Amino acid sequence: MQPPANGSAGPDNATLEMLRDPAIAVALPVVYSLVALVSIPGNLFSLWVLCRRIGPRSPSVIFMINLSVTDLMLAAVLPFQIYYHCNRHHWVFGVLLCNVVTVAFYANMYSSILTMTFISVERFLGVLYPLSSKRWRRRRYAVAACAGTWLLLLAALSPLARTDLTYPVHALGIVTCFDVLKWSMLPNLAMWAVFLFTIFIVLFLIPFLVTVACYTATILKLLRTDEAHGLGQRRRAVGLAAVVLLAFVTCFAPNNFVLLAHIVGRLFYDRSFYHIYKLTLCLSCVNNCLDPFVYYFASREFQLRLREYLRCGWVPADPLDARPESLFSARTTSVRSEAGTRTEGPEGASRPSLKRQESEF
């Protein structure tokens, strides 16, 4: 799988067509610009409320803080992507910055997936097993989970950090950044397969299945809970779980399943779906704009601060609901369960790919 000794082979026709595609050249900068404009102020405000006005009082809030930081870090590298695609996919910022932007972009995207999975598991345990799981739903474990996530991502993406991800496409007179990868980046086809399938399975498929299972079980449990005075809270909790699950499926699933099709096609059938993958990549970034709305519906304190900031007045008081922690806070569920007077709280809401030429992934 090493490139030809004379180095004359360039990207295949499918790659060149993708780089010439006007839809990609227009759609990516537009979507990334909108995401940056909405995500940066929204997540800055969210981070301020979560850290200064609510505080890391529960695992849910710690995960939300990590998610907000993740969203901000991803949004911070979008201007480089916007300029790159507006400049005809021509990278002018050098090799080091290409590596930094690429690793930051994908690390933060997959960090969002894993963090949302942790939130779903924490809610699942808090709603269905509030007492037996109480010892595991603590802040120190949430912090350890966030730290472990970043170590896993840096290890998984380390081949990208150690490689020159720029590539001169002489046919178009441009230098790409992570749109064309040399086969020499990894020793052989088997290593390529391991690298790409590990990213898909470990960083997306398993978290995806866990998130779907946890939120489905959580919603079913909340719908079966009969607690008249908490009906409004239960409806909001179920609605929030449904919104988070919908955002996860809508934003992350299309991009990663297209990636799977591209991996199989590129490695074994000399087929490329990279142009579709680039377009669906936009959906993953759109999740940055949805997370502040999740915080808004999850925390009444967040609602109060936002309305105060926008001078919209205060939300009518609700003695059962006016708590600074998340609607899905494990503390609320556990306290109610320990009291022994109610059920679990509703708040828990022929293999052509062997050709010796470069390929894009």
C-alpha positions in Angstrom: 0.0 0.0 0.0 3.0 2.3 -0.3 2.7 5.1 -2.9 4.6 4.7 -6.2 8.3 5.3 -5.9 8.2 8.1 -8.5 5.4 9.7 -6.5 3.6 10.6 -9.7 0.2 9.1 -9.0 -2.3 11.6 -7.8 -5.9 11.4 -6.5 -8.4 9.4 -8.5 -11.2 10.8 -10.6 -13.8 10.5 -7.8 -11.6 12.7 -5.6 -11.0 15.3 -8.2 -14.8 15.4 -8.9 -15.5 16.0 -5.2 -12.9 18.8 -5.1 -14.6 20.4 -8.1 -18.1 20.0 -6.8 -19.8 23.4 -6.5 -22.4 22.1 -4.1 -19.8 21.2 -1.6 -17.8 24.4 -2.1 -21.0 26.4 -1.3 -22.8 24.2 1.3 -19.9 23.6 3.7 -18.9 27.2 4.2 -22.6 28.3 4.6 -23.4 25.6 7.1 -20.2 26.1 9.1 -20.7 29.8 9.2 -24.3 29.5 10.5 -23.1 26.9 13.1 -20.3 29.2 14.3 -22.6 32.2 14.5 -25.2 30.4 16.6 -23.0 28.0 18.5 -20.3 30.3 19.9 -22.5 32.8 21.7 -25.0 30.1 22.7 -22.4 27.8 24.3 -20.5 30.7 25.9 -23.7 31.7 27.7 -24.4 28.1 28.5 -21.0 27.6 30.0 -21.3 30.8 32.1 -24.7 29.6 33.5 -23.5 26.1 34.1 -20.3 27.1 35.8 -21.1 30.3 37.6 -24.9 30.1 38.3 -25.5 26.4 38.7 -22.1 24.9 39.4 -20.9 21.3 39.0 -23.3 20.0 41.6 -24.2 16.7 39.9 -22.8 14.3 37.3 -25.4 15.6 34.8 -24.1 19.2 35.1 -20.5 18.1 34.8 -21.3 16.2 31.6 -23.1 19.3 30.3 -20.1 21.5 31.1 -17.9 19.1 29.2 -20.3 19.1 26.3 -20.4 22.9 26.2 -16.6 23.1 26.2 -16.5 20.5 23.5 -18.9 22.5 21.3 -16.9 25.7 21.8 -13.6 23.9 20.8 -15.2 22.6 17.7 -16.7 26.0 16.8 -13.3 27.6 17.3 -11.7 25.6 14.4 -14.7 26.2 12.0 -13.3 29.5 10.7 -10.3 27.6 9.3 -12.6 25.1 7.6 -14.7 27.9 6.2 -11.8 29.7 4.7 -10.4 26.5 3.4 -13.5 25.6 1.5 -14.1 29.1 0.3 -10.6 29.1 -1.1 -11.4 26.2 -3.4 -10.3 23.6 -0.9 -6.8 25.1 -0.9 -5.1 25.0 2.5 -2.7 27.9 3.2 -2.0 27.6 6.9 0.8 25.0 6.9 1.1 21.4 8.0 1.0 21.8 11.7 -2.2 23.8 11.8 -3.8 21.4 9.4 -3.1 18.6 11.9 -4.3 20.6 14.8 -7.5 21.7 13.1 -8.2 18.1 11.9 -7.6 16.4 15.2 -9.6 19.1 17.1 -12.5 18.9 14.7 -12.9 15.1 14.9 -11.9 14.8 18.5 -14.6 17.3 19.6 -17.2 15.7 17.3 -16.7 12.3 18.8 -16.4 13.8 22.3 -19.9 15.1 21.8 -21.2 11.6 21.0 -19.5 10.0 24.0 -20.6 12.8 26.4 -24.2 12.5 25.3 -23.9 8.7 25.8 -22.6 9.3 29.4 -25.6 11.6 30.0 -28.0 8.9 28.7 -26.4 6.3 31.0 -26.5 8.5 34.0 -30.2 9.3 33.4 -31.0 5.7 32.8 -29.4 4.7 36.2 -31.0 7.6 38.0 -34.5 6.8 36.8 -34.5 3.0 36.8 -32.0 2.2 39.6 -31.7 5.3 41.8 -30.6 3.6 45.0 -28.4 0.8 43.7 -26.5 3.1 41.3 -26.2 6.0 43.7 -22.6 5.3 44.6 -21.6 5.4 40.9 -23.5 8.6 40.1 -21.0 10.9 41.8 -19.0 13.9 40.5 -15.6 12.3 40.7 -16.8 9.5 38.4 -18.2 12.0 36.0 -14.9 13.9 35.9 -13.0 10.6 35.4 -15.3 9.7 32.5 -14.7 13.0 30.8 -11.0 12.7 31.2 -11.0 9.1 30.0 -13.0 10.2 27.0 -10.3 12.7 25.9 -7.5 10.2 26.5 -9.4 7.6 24.3 -9.9 10.1 21.5 -6.3 11.3 21.5 -5.1 7.7 21.3 -7.6 6.8 18.6 -6.8 9.8 16.5 -3.0 9.7 17.1 -2.3 8.4 13.5 -3.7 11.7 12.3 -1.6 13.8 14.6 1.7 12.0 13.5 1.0 12.4 9.8 1.3 15.2 7.2 -2.3 15.6 6.3 -1.7 18.1 3.5 -1.5 16.9 0.0 -0.7 18.9 -3.3 -3.3 18.2 -6.0 -1.3 19.4 -9.0 -4.2 18.9 -11.4 -6.2 21.6 -9.6 -3.3 23.7 -8.4 -4.3 23.4 -4.7 -3.1 21.9 -1.4 -5.8 19.9 0.4 -6.0 19.3 4.2 -7.3 15.9 5.1 -9.3 15.5 1.9 -6.6 13.3 0.4 -4.7 10.8 2.5 -1.6 8.8 1.4 -1.7 5.1 1.7 1.7 5.4 3.4 0.0 6.9 6.4 -0.5 3.3 7.7 1.6 0.2 6.9 -0.9 -1.9 5.0 -4.6 -2.4 4.1 -5.3 -4.4 7.3 -4.1 -1.4 9.4 -6.3 0.9 7.5 -9.3 -1.4 8.1 -8.5 -1.6 11.8 -8.1 2.1 12.1 -11.3 3.1 10.3 -13.5 0.4 11.6 -12.4 1.0 15.2 -13.4 4.7 14.9 -16.8 3.7 13.5 -17.5 1.0 16.0 -16.0 2.3 19.2 -16.6 6.0 18.8 -20.0 5.9 17.1 -21.8 2.5 16.8 -21.5 1.4 20.4 -22.3 4.8 21.9 -25.2 5.1 19.4 -26.8 1.8 20.5 -26.2 2.5 24.2 -27.8 6.0 23.9 -30.9 4.6 22.0 -31.3 1.8 24.5 -30.9 4.1 27.6 -33.2 6.8 26.4 -35.9 4.3 25.2 -35.9 2.6 28.6 -35.9 6.0 30.4 -38.9 7.3 28.4 -40.9 4.1 28.9 -40.2 4.2 32.6 -41.3 7.9 32.9 -44.4 7.3 30.9 -45.4 4.4 33.3 -44.8 6.5 36.4 -48.1 7.6 37.9 -47.5 10.8 39.9 -50.2 13.4 39.5 -48.5 16.4 41.0 -45.4 15.8 38.8 -47.2 15.4 35.5 -45.8 18.7 34.1 -42.3 17.7 35.1 -42.7 14.2 33.6 -43.9 15.6 30.3 -40.9 18.0 30.1 -38.5 15.2 31.1 -39.9 12.8 28.4 -39.8 15.7 25.9 -36.2 16.5 26.7 -35.1 12.8 26.4 -36.9 12.6 23.1 -35.3 15.8 21.8 -31.8 14.6 22.8 -32.3 11.2 21.2 -33.7 12.9 18.0 -30.7 15.2 17.9 -28.3 12.3 18.3 -29.9 10.3 15.6 -30.3 13.2 13.2 -26.9 14.8 13.6 -24.5 11.9 14.0 -26.1 8.8 12.5 -26.2 9.9 8.8 -22.5 11.0 8.7 -21.2 7.9 10.4 -23.2 5.4 8.4 -22.1 7.2 5.2 -18.5 6.9 6.5 -19.0 3.2 6.9 -20.2 2.9 3.3 -17.2 4.9 2.2 -14.8 2.8 4.2 -16.1 -0.5 2.7 -16.3 0.9 -0.8 -12.9 2.6 -0.8 -11.0 -0.3 0.8 -12.5 -3.2 -1.0 -14.4 -2.1 -4.1 -12.6 1.1 -5.4 -15.8 3.1 -4.8 -16.0 6.5 -3.2 -18.8 8.1 -1.3 -16.6 10.9 0.0 -18.7 13.7 -1.5 -21.7 12.5 0.3 -19.7 12.1 3.5 -18.5 15.7 3.3 -22.1 17.0 3.0 -23.4 14.9 5.9 -20.4 16.1 8.0 -22.4 19.4 8.3 -25.1 17.6 10.2 -22.7 16.6 12.9 -21.7 20.2 13.5 -25.3 21.3 13.6 -25.5 19.5 16.9 -23.5 22.4 18.4 -26.5 24.6 17.9 -28.9 22.2 19.6 -27.1 21.6 22.8 -27.9 25.1 24.4 -31.6 24.3 23.8 -31.1 21.0 25.7 -29.6 22.9 28.6 -32.6 25.3 28.5 -35.1 22.6 28.8 -33.1 20.6 31.3 -32.5 23.3 33.9 -35.1 25.7 35.3 -32.2 27.9 36.6 -30.9 28.0 33.0 -34.3 29.3 31.9 -34.4 32.0 34.6 -30.9 33.3 33.7 -31.7 33.3 30.0 -35.0 35.2 30.5 -33.3 37.6 32.8 -30.5 38.2 30.3 -33.1 38.8 27.5 -35.3 40.9 29.9 -38.3 38.6 29.2 -39.3 38.4 32.8 -39.3 35.5 35.3 -40.7 32.1 34.8 -43.7 31.6 37.1 -42.6 29.9 40.3 -43.1 26.2 40.7 -42.1 24.9 44.1 -41.6 21.3 42.8 -39.5 22.5 39.9 -37.6 25.5 41.0 -34.3 23.8 41.6 -30.9 24.8 40.3 -29.9 21.3 39.2 -30.8 19.7 36.0 -34.3 18.4 35.3 -32.4 15.1 34.8 -30.4 15.5 38.0 -29.6 12.3 39.8 -29.9 14.1 43.2 -33.6 14.8 42.7 -34.4 11.3 41.7 -32.3 9.8 44.6 -33.7 12.0 47.3 -37.3 11.2 46.3 -36.5 7.5 46.2 -34.7 7.5 49.5 -37.7 9.1 51.2 -39.7 6.0 50.4 -42.9 7.9 49.6 -42.9 7.9 45.8 -41.7 5.9 42.9 -38.5 6.8 41.1 -38.6 10.5 40.2 -39.8 11.6 36.8 -37.1 14.1 36.6 -34.7 11.6 35.4 -35.4 12.4 32.2 -11.1 -8.6 -7.2 -9.9 -5.9 -4.8 -9.2 -2.8 -6.7 -8.2 -1.0 -3.6 -4.8 -2.6 -3.6 -3.8 -0.2 -6.4 -0.8 1.8 -5.4 -2.3 5.2 -5.3 -3.4 7.8 -2.8 -6.9 7.7 -1.5 -9.2 10.0 0.4 -10.9 9.0 3.6 
